[in-house]
Structure formats: C-alpha cells, structure tokens
C-alpha cells in the first residue's frame, strides 16, 4: 500500500488520485442526487450502434516510427524540446481534418497507440504531443531550485532506453493555458488546418481541458505570448466560431481542472464544507505535493516498474492484459530520467491554480462551444473522473436536455476505465469514428 501511495505521489501516472480527478469521496455531496440519468451499456447502443463494427484495433495496419507514413521527432518550442509523433493518412481524403491528440497527467503519446493507428488507417493525419513537463518532452528546472548534476546526462545520453528532451534551466508556470498555447503554436508552425480541412482536437482527462482551452482561445490574455501570435486554432476573432479551424472536440473522461481544487467550486458545498476541504487540500500540499524532498525520494527510491504495472492494471478495468511493457516504460522512464524537472512538474501541477472547470469554459465561451461538435466518450468504470462526478453529470445533463441547442454535444459510455481508448480500443474507436462521420464529416 505504501509503495502505491509513493508511486502516486511521485508521478501521478497511476491516476488513482489524479489532479483532474472527480473522486467519489469529494464529489458525492450529502443529500444530492444527479439531475440526469447516466447512459448504461444497454441504452448507449440506441445512439451508437457498435454491434456490426469490425475489430478496429486489430484491423488497422501496423506502422512504425521508421515507416514513410509515421515519424517521431522533437519540436523546439521556446527553447524546450517537445516530443511529437506524426502519422500521415494511409488513404487520401481531402475532406478529413487533422487530429491532434493530447494526453492526461503523467502520460505521453504512447497510450494513444490504438487511437492513432485507427485514425491513420481511416484517412486522418494524426499528431500526438508530449506536453511540456511530461512524457519525453523537456522538464524545465527553475534556476532558483537548482538542478541535479545528472540531469543533462539523463536526458542526453545515447544509451538511454528512450530519447528524452533536454531539461532547460528556465522558470515555467504550468497551467492548462500554457499547454493550450503550446498546442496552438504547434498547429500554426506546422500549418495544421490551414488547407480548409480543419482540425479535430482529442484529449484525455487533463488533456481534455487543454483541448477546450485551445479550441476557444481561452489562453489569450492569460499568459505572456507574442501579440501577432495570439490565436491560430480558434481564429482571429475568438468569439466568432466561423473563423475557427477546429471542426470538433472529442473528450475522453474529461477532468475538472489542472488539479482537484476545482472540486471546491461545486455550488452544492456550503461555506463550511468548502473551508474544510480547502484545509485538507492545503494540508496535502504541505505534507506531500509541495514537499520536494518527499517527491524526489518517491521518484528515486520507491517508483518501480512493478508498482506502476499494478497501478495501471487497476485502471484497465475492461482488459487488464493490455498493460504491457511498452505502456509501463512510457510512464517509468520519463519519471526516472526527468530529474529535478520531473519533481518540479509534479509539484506545480498539484499545487498551481486549477484554472477553469469545463462548466466555466462552456459559460465563458458559449458562442464557440455551442456551435462546435463536441463528443464525450466515458469509461463506465472510471474511478478517476467518474461519470457520476461533477463534470460527468454536467455533460450528461447537457446532452439529455440539449443545452446550447442543435444537438451539438453527444456522449457514449463504454466499458472501460480512465484510459478507455487503450483499455477497450474496439468499442471506443467505433464510437469515435461514428461521431466523426456523423457530426464532423456529416455523412
């Protein structure tokens, strides 16, 4: 038990108490009941029929990073190395948008393997990014915190099991909007969506919030950016959906914020409950998440592949056998090789301002989000961002009561946990492709 706790504290990659979690203990308000019903396995087929869908996980052609249609490389963003994987479509279709995949906390491009392969085989150009501070990307170390002598060796050695971005000695404040700005700059620099095909943003957990912020241009004015590069994906007129390059959003188990402090925004909590929870969060930060010595110890001496494998297996509720060496390594090595930068990223993600909730995003950017196809795919057994949590209830209500009108928001609930697209790729890919055909391509 202690090993699992330290693993969770160190990298969050187990997701058991992810910063974006809508955990049952915090979201279950005494005396409250969900205002809408949650789709069940039986009735979800009324909206998305999957019974006749081919095995999308096994039928998609295998492609490697060395093949002409796929490539991985580091992209330089503000002196940082951002790891990217690009898959070119295996069949040409001028009408299909490019897809940008945005991972959740502690994860990387690796766990999108089945999603990316399926999209590529269906004619989509696919871009997957490791967000700054996570995966193989650089993990900046603020000058005032000092750096490990081994940091540069860990990230630059050619003998490493995987290539890592160099940890830059710069101060970075992690936020949803920082990553949204990164995504926007990546799309601009690579001309994604400029050919009138547009872009579809897909995110898991925390990555869902990054997708929402990038699609709405919420980051504009909130972080230092160059004026002439204020917004690309959302268009020059951020409040005007007609200028947007984003043709749709697909969110897998959307999180409540950068960290769980956004749970305090639940209007059903009274002032006393909110004060008690706020005190608990402060105590956890003091004892654990803002404790660099403890985080460093956990990363160096507690986290093992076996601990990660056990934790990830508990999250793969549909098919635990899919937790293989490739997946475990994708969490293990970035944590082990990230040095002081990995510790700083974890510390900030858990303790920084949580940003806007999805509910606040919809209220603030209703003109854009009400006019945009938005699909939720939720794992019915997710214990990190459960469908019965604040965000899940919000989207179920939005779909059931057609909030915003025009039926632009849809939802599928499938068998699976928090990483449902890799846990149950057949069913998830079928739901995703059906939404793309009906709502984005409008076939």
N, C-alpha and C positions, 0 to 999 in steps of 0.2 A: 504493500500500500504506500509506504514511504517513497519507494522508488518511482511509483507512478505520479505521486504528488510533485516530486522534484522534477521529473521529466516535463510535466505540465507547466510548472513554473518556469522552467528553463526555455522552452521553445514554443509552447502553446500548440505544438504541432499535433498533439493528441486530441485537441479540440474539446476535451471534456469540460473545460470551463473557459472556452474561447472568449476573447474580448468582445466578440459580437454576439455572445450567447444570450438567448432569451430563456434562461434556465427556469425550470418549473418552480424552484423554491423562491425565485424573485418575481416571477410574473403572475403567479397564482394569487390574486388579490382576494382576501377573505370576503365571502359573500357575493363575489362577482361571478357572472356566467357569460360565456361567449355570446355575442349578439347574433351570430350566424352559425349555420351548421358547417362542419368541415367535410369536404368530399371524401367518400370512402372508396376503397378499392373497387367495390361493386359499381357505384354510380359514376365514377370518373370516366368509365368507358362510354357513357352517354355523350360526353363531349369529345373524347378522343378514343377512337376505336383502335386497339392495338392487336387484336386477335389475329389479323391476317398479315401483320407486318413481318417482313423477313428478318432474319438474325443480322441486325445491323452491326453488331460488334464483331461478328466473325466473318461477315461477307465483305467488309471494306478491305481493299487491297493493302498489304503491308508496305510501308515506305520507311526508309531510314534517313538519318540526317545526311548521309552521303549521297543520296539519290538526287537526280536533277530536279525533282519536284519538291524536295524538302531541304531545309538548311537551318542551322543554328549558328548564332553569332552574338557578339557583344556590340551593343549600340551605345555610343557615347552621349550622355545627357548631363550637361552641367559638370563635366569632368568625372562623372561617375560611369561605371560600366553596368549597363542594363542588359541582362541576358534575354535573348529573343529566339523564338522558333517560328519559322515561316514555312507553310505548306502551300504550294501552288495547286490549283484545281486540276484534277486528273481528266476532267472533261470541260470544255469551254462552254460557258453560258453567260452571255453579256448582261443578262438581267439580274444575276445573283450578286448580292452585296458581299463585301469582305466581312469576315468575322474576327473580332478581337476578343480574346479570352483572358479574363482577369481572375486570378486565384484568390483564395482566402488566406487568413493569417497563418503564417508559418509554412505555407505550402509553396508550390512552384509550378512551372509549366508541365512537369512530369505527369501530374494526376489528370491532366486533360487529354491523355494519350488516346482514349477511345473516342472522345468528342471530336478532337482534331482530325483523327483518321476518317471518321464518318463524314464530317463536313467536307473534307477534301475530296472524298470519293463521290460526293454528291454535287461537285462542281463549285464549291466555295473556296475562296482564298482565305487562309487561316493564319492569324498572327496571335501567338501566345507570349506574354511577357512575364518575367520575374520582376515584381515591383521592387523599387529601391529599398534596401534593407532586408530583403528576403530572398529565398532561393539562392541562385548563383550570382545574383547582382551584388554590386558593391554595398558594403555596410559601413557608412561613414562613421568616423570616430571624432567627436568634438575635441579640439585641441586641448581644452581645459581638463578633459577627463584622462588624458594620456593614452598611450597605445601599448599593446603588447609588443615586445621585441620580435615575436614570431609572426605578427600579423602579415607582414609583406611576404614572408616565406610561405605562409599557409595559402595565400591567395595566388602566388605567382609560380610556385614550383610545378615543373612539368611532370613530376612523379605522382601528383595527386590523382585520386580515383576519378575526379571530375574537375574541370576547369572552373575557377571561381573568379569573379570580378575583384579588382584591387580595392581594398578599403581606403577610401580617401580621408584625408585629415581635415574634414570640414564639418561645420556645425549644420545639422539638418533637423528641422522640427517635423516629425512625421504627422501626417493628417490625411484624411480622405481626399481633401482638395489638393494636397501636394501630389498625390498619386494620380488624381484626375488630370492635373496639369501635365504630368509626365505622359499619360496616355494621349492627351490632345497634341502635345509636341511630337510624339512618335508618329501619329497619324498624319500630321502636317508634313513632317520631314520626308515621309515615305509616300506622300501623295495618295493615301488611302481614302477612297470615296470621292476623289476629285473627278473620276470618269463617269459621273452620274449614276453609278451603281449603288453608291452609298455604303454605309457601314451598319453592321449589327453588333452591338456590344453585349457580351455574355459574362456574367460574374457569379462567383460562388461566395456566399457568406459576406465577409468584409468586401470582397471584390464586387459584389452587387452594388454596394454603396458607391464605390469608385465609378462603376458604370453609370449610375444615376447622376453623379456629380459631373462626369464628363459629358453626358448627353444633354444636360441642362445648362452647362457652363457655370455651375454654381461656384467654381473655384475663382472666377474672375472677381477681382477686388478683394479677395480674402488672403492672398499670398502674393509676395513680390514676383511679378512677371513683367516681361517687356510689353509695352503698350501695343506695339504693332503685332504682337502675337497673343492678343488677349483671348481669342477663342477661334477654334477651327471647326471642330465637330458640330457644335451647337449652332454655328453660323454667326455672321457678323451682328445680326440682330437677335440677341439671345432669347428675347421674349416672343420671337416670331418663328413658329415651328416650320414655316415654309422655307426658311433659309438653312435649316438643319441638314447635315449629311447623314444623320442617324435615322435608319429606317425601322429600327426596332430594338427592344431590350429583352433579353432572356435572363432571368434571375433564378439561380438555384439556391434555395434555402437562404433567403436574404437576411442579413444581420440587422441589428438595431442601431449599431454605431461603431466607431473605432474601438470602443470598449464598452463594458456593461454598464457604465454610469448612466447611459441614456435610458436605462430602465427606470431611473428616478423621475423621468418625465411622464410616466404613466399617470394620467389625471385621476385615476381611481385611488391613488395613495393620498392619505391626508397628510398634513404637515408633520405630525408626529412620526408616522411611518417613514416618510421621506427623510426626516432627520436621523432616525435610527439607521436606515440603510446607508445614508451618506457617511455616517460614522463608521459603519462596517467597512465600506469601501476605503475610507481613509486609513483604517487600521490595517487592512490587507496591503495597501500600498506601502505603509511604513514598515511592516514586518517582512513583506515578500517582494512585491513588484518594483518598489523603489530601492531595494536593497541590492546594490551591485555585487557585494561580496557573496551573498547567497546565490544570486543568479549565475555568477561566474563559477562558483563551486558546483552548482547543479549541471551546468554545461560541461565542465571539465571532468567531473568525477561521478556523476550519477547517471546521466543520459547514456544509454546503450542501445544497440540495435534491438535487443530482445525487449527492452522496455517499450520502445517505440512500436515494435511489431504487435505487442499485446494491446497497447492503447489504440492503435489504428484498427486492429481486428475488432475491437469493441464498437467501432464506429461503422464498420461494414456489416450492417445487420442483414442485408439480403444475401450476400455471397462473400463471407469472410476469407475464402480461399484466394480472392483476388489481391489480398495483401501480400505482395511478393517482394523479392529483394530490390527490384528497381524502385518500387514505391518507398520502401523503408529507407533506402540510400538517399532518396531525394529529400527526405526530412533530416536524416542523420548528418550528412556531410556539411550542408550549409550551417548547421548549428555548431558542429565541431570545429569547422575551419573558419568560422566567421570572426573569431577572436573577440576583442573588445567591442567591435562594431555590432556583432550579434547581440551581445548583452545590452548595448545601448538601444538597439531597435526594440527589443522585447520590453525594456523598461519604459520607453516612451509610449509604445502602443498601449500598454496597460494603464499608464498614468496621465497621458495628454488629454486635452479636451476631446470629448467623444464625437463632436461635430453634430450635424443634423441627423435626426431619425428619418427613415423613409417617409413617415407620415408628414414630417415637416417639409421634406423635399416636395411632396405632392402639393402641399398647401402653398409653398413658396413659388413653385414652378408649374402651377396647374395648367396654364395655357399650353405649355410644351408637352407635359406628360399625359394630359387628357387626349391629345391628338396623336399620340405615338403608340403603335402596337407594343404592348408590354405583357410578357408571359412569365408566369411563375411556375417552376417545377419544384415540388416539395417532396422530400422523403418522409413517409408517414411515421417512420421510427426515429426521426432525428431528435436527439436529446440535447443538442447544442442550440439550435434555433428551431424549436418545435413549432408545428403548425398551430398549436394552441397558445403560443406566446403572443406578445403584443403585435409584432409585425405580421405573423401568420393570420391572426384574427382581423387585422386591418385589411389585408389583401383579400381574405375570404369575403369580408363584408363588401369590399369594393366590387368584387365580381358578382356576388349574389344580388346586390342592389344596383348594379350598373352605375356606380359612382363615376361621374365625369361623362357619362353617356357614351353612345356609339359603340358600346361593347368592345372597347379597345384593350381592356385588361382581361386576361384569361388565366386559368390556373389548372394544373394537373397535379394530383397527389399520387405518388407511385411507391412501390415497395422499395425501401432503402433507408439509409441513414444520412449523415451530414454530407458525405462525399458520394452522393447518389449516382452521379454520372459515371463514376468509375466502379461503384458498387453494383449497379444494375444498368449497365450501358444499353442493353437491348431495349428496355422499356423507355428509358429516358431519351435515347436518341430518336425513338419513334415519335414521342410526344414533341420533341424539339423540331423535327423535320416537318411534322404535320402543321405545327404553328407557323413555321417559315413559309410553307406552301400557301396556307390559307390567309394569313394576316399580313405577311411581308411581301411575298410574290403575288398574292391574291389570285391563285389559280382556281 
